[in-house]
Amino acid sequence: MYRQPSEISIMEASLTVSTHFSAAHRLARPDLDYDTNCGIYGKCARPHGHGHNYHLDVTVRGKIDARTGMVVELGTLHQVLKDVVVEPLDHRFLNKDIPYFAKVVPTAENIAIYIRHRLLEPLQGLGVDLEKVKLYESPNNSCEVYATDSTSPVSSETTVKPKLILV
């Protein structure tokens, strides 16, 4: 009979899964004029927007199940990512199609914060905690946000401090 190592039922582990989506956005604050927005956001402030092929890494943390040896069933986790992140964001113009981004500039940081907020509850329903969201906007830059406070709502005053990483 197969047996898992005895310490497995008390161990926690982190698991990272990846997915991707394509979306367009425009970086501009509506309360600023075009020249000021261009000074802040450069080419990204152009009126018709531009698109990215986003790559997303989501890290969850939980106890390793003694029966399966897994933190969470991978198929179910991927389905949550598809339902909660990919389908709603894929091939969208974020500023116009996602109400949150009508009021919040859809920077990589703010998109990662939005994804973090959307995933918190569904992942808890799977018995795992969200640890980190890493969003690659391009091969040159990515943003990481951590899920240290699962009770904070998404708002334009979100206090999460994203960490930008050049790749």
C-alpha positions in Angstrom: 0.0 0.0 0.0 1.3 3.5 -1.0 1.9 5.9 1.9 2.8 9.6 1.9 5.6 10.7 4.2 4.2 11.3 7.6 5.2 14.9 7.8 3.3 15.8 4.7 0.0 16.3 6.5 1.4 19.1 8.6 3.5 20.9 5.9 2.4 23.9 3.9 3.6 24.7 0.4 3.4 27.4 -2.2 2.3 26.5 -5.7 2.6 28.8 -8.7 0.5 28.4 -11.8 0.7 30.5 -15.0 -1.8 31.7 -17.6 -2.1 34.5 -20.1 -4.5 37.0 -21.7 -4.4 39.8 -24.2 -5.9 43.2 -23.5 -5.6 46.8 -24.5 -5.5 49.9 -22.3 -4.7 53.6 -22.2 -2.7 55.1 -19.4 -4.2 58.5 -18.7 -5.9 60.2 -15.8 -9.2 61.8 -16.9 -8.6 64.8 -14.7 -5.3 65.7 -16.5 -4.9 67.2 -20.0 -3.2 65.2 -22.8 0.2 66.9 -22.5 0.4 66.2 -18.8 -0.7 62.6 -19.3 2.0 62.2 -22.0 4.5 63.7 -19.6 3.6 61.0 -17.0 2.8 58.0 -19.2 4.7 58.7 -22.4 3.4 56.9 -25.5 1.0 54.9 -23.4 -1.2 58.0 -23.0 -2.1 58.1 -26.7 -5.9 58.4 -27.2 -6.5 55.1 -28.9 -4.6 52.9 -26.5 -2.4 49.9 -27.1 -2.3 46.3 -26.3 -0.3 43.7 -24.5 0.0 39.9 -24.3 0.0 39.6 -20.5 1.5 36.6 -18.7 0.2 36.0 -15.2 1.8 33.9 -12.4 -0.5 33.2 -9.4 1.0 31.8 -6.3 -1.2 30.1 -3.7 -0.3 28.6 -0.3 -1.9 25.9 1.7 -1.5 22.6 3.5 -0.4 19.6 1.5 -3.2 17.1 1.5 -2.1 13.8 3.0 -4.2 11.8 0.5 -3.2 13.6 -2.8 0.1 15.1 -1.9 -1.1 18.4 -3.4 -2.0 21.8 -2.0 -4.9 22.1 -4.5 -6.2 20.2 -7.5 -4.6 21.8 -10.5 -7.5 21.5 -12.9 -9.8 23.3 -10.5 -7.2 26.0 -9.8 -6.8 26.6 -13.6 -10.5 26.8 -14.0 -10.8 29.5 -11.4 -8.1 31.5 -13.1 -9.9 31.1 -16.4 -13.3 32.0 -15.0 -12.2 34.9 -12.8 -9.3 36.4 -14.7 -8.8 35.2 -18.3 -12.4 35.3 -19.6 -13.3 38.7 -18.1 -10.1 40.4 -19.3 -9.1 38.6 -22.5 -9.4 40.7 -25.7 -10.9 43.7 -23.8 -10.2 47.4 -23.8 -9.7 47.6 -20.0 -10.6 51.3 -19.7 -13.9 50.9 -21.4 -14.9 47.2 -20.8 -14.0 46.8 -17.1 -15.9 49.4 -14.9 -13.1 49.5 -12.3 -10.7 50.8 -14.9 -13.0 53.7 -15.9 -11.9 55.3 -12.6 -8.5 53.7 -12.1 -5.6 54.0 -14.5 -4.9 50.4 -15.8 -1.2 50.3 -15.1 0.4 46.9 -14.5 0.3 47.6 -10.8 -3.4 48.4 -10.8 -4.2 45.4 -13.0 -2.3 43.1 -10.6 -4.2 44.6 -7.6 -7.5 44.1 -9.4 -6.6 40.5 -10.2 -5.5 40.0 -6.6 -8.9 41.2 -5.3 -10.9 39.1 -7.7 -9.0 35.9 -6.8 -9.1 36.2 -3.0 -12.5 34.7 -2.3 -12.6 32.0 -5.0 -9.2 30.7 -3.9 -10.3 30.6 -0.3 -13.2 28.5 -1.5 -10.6 26.0 -2.8 -8.9 25.9 0.7 -5.8 27.8 -0.3 -4.7 31.4 0.3 -3.5 33.7 -2.4 0.1 34.6 -1.8 1.2 36.6 -4.8 0.1 37.8 -8.2 2.9 38.5 -10.7 1.8 40.2 -13.9 4.2 40.4 -16.9 3.1 43.3 -19.1 6.0 42.8 -21.5 9.3 41.0 -21.6 10.8 44.1 -20.1 8.6 44.7 -17.1 6.4 42.9 -14.5 4.7 43.8 -11.3 4.2 41.7 -8.1 1.6 42.3 -5.5 1.2 40.3 -2.4 -2.0 39.2 -0.6 -1.0 40.2 2.9 -4.4 41.7 3.8 -7.3 39.7 2.4 -9.9 42.1 3.7 -8.9 45.3 1.8 -11.3 46.1 -1.0 -10.2 47.3 -4.4 -10.3 51.1 -4.6 -8.3 53.9 -6.1 -6.8 54.4 -2.7 -5.5 50.8 -2.3 -2.5 50.8 0.0 -0.8 47.7 -1.6 2.7 48.8 -2.6 3.5 46.9 -5.8 7.1 46.0 -6.6 8.2 46.6 -10.1 10.8 44.3 -11.5 12.8 44.7 -14.8 13.1 41.4 -16.5 
